[in-house]
Amino acid sequence: MSDNDPNTLDQKALAPYLEAHIPGFAGLSAIEKFKSGQSNPTYLLTAASGRYVLRAKPPGQLLKSAHQVDREFRVMQALAGTAVPVPAMLHLSGEDSPIGRMFYVMDFLDGRIFWDPSLPEASGNDERTAIYDAMNATLAALHDVDVEAVGLGDFGKPGSYFERQFARWTSQYRASETGEVADMDRLITWLETHMPADDGRVSLVHGDYRLDNMIFATGEPRVLAVLDWELSTLGHPFADIAYQCMQWRLPHASGFRGLGGIDRATLGLPSEEAYVDAYCSRRGLAGIGNWTFFLAFSFFRLAAICQGVYRRALDGNASNPEKAKTYGEAVRLLAGLAVKLVDKKT
């Protein structure tokens, strides 16, 4: 990063602040920005006292209710000690921090992040199967968390989760719209007319639950931590499982690196049906109805998020501008896949 990059952090200003606010922190020697993390820029801090991770709001004008790193900090802090593994939270700054925007610092965990869901680096089919099963078990554990007991009883608004989320993401999509996408307009209309009645299910939901938002232990298929909780809230657990299963339908050749077009059985990867069945078994559920709606909603929400990233790229505020521009094309891909899904159903 150059000094002119809005994501560059002032090491001289940050070092004494961190030493004053994080017990034991000393000797900040390097700051390296991770290439991943489109929404909230994330940095590796190397210090004499160890390695840490700093995650900040992006610079510039931001959409209302987006980039709430304080919510990420709160939820991970609350999950410490539960069956859901998270890094230790060390400090949350205010907006008047030395970098001019809110950030938090957490422990650095040394493990594996799998960017390709076909897991080419796995030792074999048995490990691939076990990695997906560990991911499934962690999701079931997340949805079984007693939110009142961990202090997150007020972490979401009352009422239908899908109605609230539909209104939020439709609004954010319109606010960041850069041109007409006919399939997106069709999808929004379909979701509005097929909204299921609220069944009363409420749990903590991650909001972006997928393989590359986890750190796995080195040498074993164990989840060390679930990351990137920016979109977490109290909501409907089926939103998380459908969002993850959307990955089964995204083309592997696309920027999303989904499992579409992959011979999953040959690699030891579960089918969508088997993955959902395992989740339902762990949570004592007979099955999931309205599956097409939940999947279509997942495509819609991700498309709205991508549109926001694209708009920020045009406005010059994206964490990784070149990559962000590809997100404009992704909006059309996602909306198109969702429209095919609902057309097949109807």
N, C-alpha and C positions, 0 to 999 in steps of 0.2 A: 504494500500500500504506500502511496505517496503521501506527503504532508498535505496535499490538496484534497485527498480523498476524505469525504465527510465521515467515513467510518474509522479514520485513524484516531487512536486514543493517545492522549498526552501522558506518557509514562512518568514524567517528572512530577506532574500534578497528582497522578493516581497513586503512586507509591506511598507517600506519607499518609494519604487518606486510608488506604487499605491496612497499613500498619496500625493505625489508630482504631480501626473498627473491627478487625478480625484477629482474635487472640492467636498469638504465635506467628502471625504473618510477618515476614522480614525478607529484605533483599530482592525486590522485584528486578529481574534482569532482562526479561524479554516478554513481548506481547505479540502473539501470532493469531491472525484471524482465520477461523475455520472457513473453508470454501462452502460448506453446507450451511443451511440456516437462512433461507430467503427472507423470512418474516422479521426475525430479531437477530441482528448480527451477534455472533458468538466468538469468543476469543480464548486461547490457551495462554494462561499466565504462568511463566516460569520464574520461580523465586528461590532464594536460598532455603526457605522453609518448605519447599515442595512445589507441586504443580496444582493449579486451580483452573476453574472455568468461569469466565465472566460472560453473562448474557445481558444484552442491553436493548432498550427500545431503539429503533432506527432513527436517524436524524430527519429533520424536515417536517412538513405538515402531514399529520396522520389522520386516518379515518377514525371517527368516534367509535369507541369500544374496542378498537383493535390494538394489538401489541401490548397487552396488559401483563408485563413481566411480573408485576406484583402478585397477580393471580397464580402464575406458575410457581413463584416462590412459596406462596401460602399453601398450595395443595401438596407440593412435595414435602414441605415441612410437616404437614399434617399426616402424611403417609408414612413417615419414619416409624419403624416398629410394627407396621402391618405386614401382611403377606405380599404386598406390592413393593418390589424393590425400587428405591430411588436414591440418588446421591444425597449426601449430607448438605444441608443448606447452611451457609456461613454468614451471609450479610445481604440485606436489601437496602439500597440507597433511596434517597428522595429524588425528585426531579432536579434539585439544585446540586447535584453531584459534581465532582470535578470534571466529568466528561459532558456535562450539560444536559443530561437526560437520565432517566431511571435505569438502574441495572441491579443484578444480583450476582453473587459469587457463590459457587458450590465446589465441593470436592471434585477433583479429576479422578476418574476411574479408568484404569488401564485394562482394556478388554477388546472384544471384537465387535465391529459394526458391519453388518452385512448389507451392502448396497444393492446387490443383485438377488432378488427373491428366489432364483433358481439355485442359489448357494453353490456356485462352482468351487469355492474354496473349502467346502466341507470334506471331511475324511471319507465319506461314503454315504450310501442311502440311509443307513441306520442313524447317522448323525443328522441328516436332513430331516428325517421323520421326527427325531427327538427335539430338534430346534423348533419346528412348527408346533409340536405338542407342548413345549414349554411356553411358547407364545400364547397358545390357547389357554393353558392353565392360568397364566398371569392375567389374561383378560377376564376369565371367570372370577378370579380372586378380586380383581378391581371392582367388579360389579357386585361382589358380596361384602364390600367394605361397609361397616356401620357408620354412615356419615355423621350422625349425631355424636357418636362416641369419639370420633377424631376431630370434632369441632368444625365440621363443614356443613352443618345443617342449613346454613343460610347462603350456601355457595351458588345457588341458582334460584331463579324466580319460580313461583308456583304456576300451575296451569299446564296445558299441553306443550310438551317440549317441541314437538314437530311444528306446531303452529307458530311458536315463538321463534324457532330457528328459521323457518321459512320466511317469516316477516323480516328478520334480521338480515339474512343473506340476500334476499330480494332487494332490500334497501341498499345494502352495501354494493351489490352488483350494479344497480342503477347509478349509484353515486360514482362508480369507477368505470362506467361504460364508455367505450371509445368508438363504438360503431355497432350497427345492428347485427345480431347473430340470430337468425330465424329459428334454429333448433333450440336455442336457449329460451326464446320467447314461448315456443310451443311447450317446452318442458315446464316452465313456470306455470303456464295455464293448466297443464295436466296435473301437476302436484296440488295446485289449489283446489281442483275439482275432485281429487281422489284422496284428500286428507283423511286419515282414519280417526275414529273417535278415540279420545284419550282413555287408555286402559288402566291408568293409575300407577304404572310401573315407574319407579324413580330410583336412580342409583347415581353414583359418581361416574361420569363418562370422560374419557380422555379427549376425544374429539379428532385425533389424528393418529389413531392406533395402527401402526404398521411396522414391519420388520426393521426398517432403517431408523426408527426412533427408539431403538433399544441397544443396550450394550450387553453382549454375551461374554461369559467367562472364557478365558483362553484355555483351550484343551478340553472343555466340556460344554454340553448344550444347556447351560444354566443362565437365566436372565440375571445380570448384575444390576441393571437399572432400566427403568422406562423414562425416556426423556421427552422434551418438547410438549409441555402441558398448557400451552397458551390458550388452546381452545377448550380446555376442560371446564366442566360445569356440572350441576345436577341436572340430569336429563334421562332419556330413555336408553336403557342398555342395548336395545336392538340397533340403535344408531351406530354404535361402535363395531358390532359384529358385522353389520352390513357394509360399513365403510371399509373394513379390512377385506371382506370378501369381494368388494369392488376390484381389488388388486388382481383377483383371479381373472377378471374380464378385461383389464387394461392390456394393450399389446406390449409384449416384451421388447419389441423393437423401438417403442416410443421412449420419450424422455422419462416416462413414469416407471419404466422397467417393470411392468406387471408380469403376470404369469400367462397371459393370453398367447396362445400359439406354442406353449411349452408342453412337451410330453411329460406331464407331472408324474404319472404312475411309474415311468421308467427311472425317474430320479428319486423316487421315494417320497414325493411331496403329496399331501392329502388333496383330494378333490374338494370343491366347495361344499358339497353335501356332507362329506365325512367331517370336515372342519366344523360345520354348524352342528352336526350331530354330537360331536365331542363336547362342544361348548354347552349344548343343551343338557347333556348327560351330567356334566360337572355342576350345573346349576339346578338340576332337578326339573327341567322343562320338558314338556311333551313335544314341543316344536315351536316354530316361529311362523305366524300367519302374516299376510300383507307383505311378503318378501319382495315383490316387485316394487312396491312403493318405497320400502326402506333402501333398496339398491338405487332406484332412480333419484331419491333424495340425496344419497351419497354423491352421485355424479354431479348433481346440481350444486351442492355446497362446495365441492372441490373446484368446480368451474368458477364459481363466484370468488373463491379465494385466489385462484389463478388470475382472474381478471384484475383483482386488486394489486397483485404483484406486478402485473404488466403495466398497469396505470402508474405505479410508483416508478417503474423503469422509465417510462416516458417523462415523468416529472423529475427524474434524476435522483430519486431517493432510495433506489433498490440496493440491497446489500451486495448483490452480484449482478450488475446491469446487463451484461451480455446474455447470461443464462435467463434472466428475468424476461427478456424480450421473446423468448421461445414460449413463454406462458400464454401469450396472446393466441398462438396457434393451438395450444392445449385446450383453451376454452371451447373451440369449435369441435375438437376431437371428443371431449367429454360429453358435450351436449348432444352430439351426433350418436354416440353410443347409448346414451340414455333414451333418446327418442326411439331408436331401434328396439330397445328393451321394452318400452311401454307399448309400442305398436305391435310387437309380437304377443304381448299379454292381452291387448284389447282386440 
